[in-house]
Amino acid sequence: MKTSLVSLIIIASCIGLSGVSFAEKASSAAVNPAESNIKILAGKIVNIDTAKNEITIQEKNGAKDSFMVDHKQISSLKTNEWVKVTL
C-alpha cells in the first residue's frame, strides 16, 4: 500500500513539473520579438496628414516611413516629436 502511494505521488510530481516546464518554454518563446515579425521603429515626426490620418517619421539613419494613425490620436501628435512605432 505504501509503495503504491509513493509511486502515485512520484508520478503526480513528474506530471506537474513537466507541465510547468512546457508553460515556461511557451511563454519565453512568445516574449522574444527577435523570432517573431515584430518591428519597432523610432524617429521624429516630419509630416502629419490629418486628411489621410497618416504620419511620416524619419529615423536617425535618415529613412522615412509613413503610418496610419487613429483619428483620435493624430490630434495629440506634433511635428518634430519623437515617437516609437511598433509594427
C-alpha positions in Angstrom: 0.0 0.0 0.0 2.8 2.4 0.9 4.7 1.7 -2.3 1.7 2.3 -4.5 1.0 5.6 -2.6 4.7 6.7 -3.1 4.6 5.7 -6.8 1.4 7.7 -7.2 3.0 10.8 -5.6 6.1 10.4 -7.8 4.0 10.2 -10.9 1.9 13.2 -10.0 5.0 15.2 -9.2 6.6 14.3 -12.6 3.4 15.3 -14.5 3.1 18.6 -12.6 6.8 19.5 -13.1 6.7 18.7 -16.8 3.6 20.9 -17.2 5.5 23.8 -15.6 8.4 23.4 -17.9 6.2 23.4 -21.0 4.5 26.6 -19.8 7.9 28.2 -19.2 9.1 27.3 -22.8 5.9 28.6 -24.4 6.0 31.9 -22.5 9.6 32.6 -23.3 9.0 32.0 -27.0 6.1 34.4 -27.0 8.1 37.2 -25.5 11.1 37.0 -27.8 10.5 39.6 -30.6 13.6 38.6 -32.5 11.9 35.3 -33.5 8.6 37.0 -34.4 7.7 39.5 -37.1 7.5 42.5 -34.6 9.4 45.5 -35.9 10.0 48.6 -33.8 10.9 51.9 -35.4 11.8 55.2 -33.6 12.1 58.6 -35.1 10.8 62.1 -35.2 7.5 63.1 -36.9 8.3 65.1 -40.1 4.8 65.3 -41.6 1.2 64.9 -40.3 -1.6 64.4 -42.8 -4.9 64.7 -41.0 -6.9 64.2 -44.1 -5.4 60.7 -44.6 -4.8 60.1 -40.8 -1.2 59.4 -41.7 2.2 60.5 -40.1 5.6 60.3 -41.6 8.6 59.7 -39.3 12.3 60.0 -40.1 14.6 57.6 -38.3 18.1 58.6 -37.1 19.6 56.9 -40.2 17.5 59.2 -42.4 15.0 56.6 -43.6 11.4 57.8 -43.8 8.3 55.7 -43.3 4.6 56.6 -43.3 2.0 55.1 -40.9 -1.8 55.2 -40.5 -2.8 56.6 -37.1 -6.2 56.6 -35.4 -8.0 59.9 -36.0 -8.5 60.4 -32.2 -4.7 60.1 -31.6 -3.4 62.1 -34.5 -4.6 65.4 -33.0 -2.3 64.9 -30.0 0.8 64.5 -32.2 3.1 67.3 -33.3 5.9 67.6 -35.9 9.4 67.2 -34.6 8.1 65.0 -31.8 10.0 61.7 -31.2 7.8 58.6 -31.4 8.2 54.8 -31.3 6.2 52.7 -33.7 5.6 49.0 -33.2 4.6 47.1 -36.3 
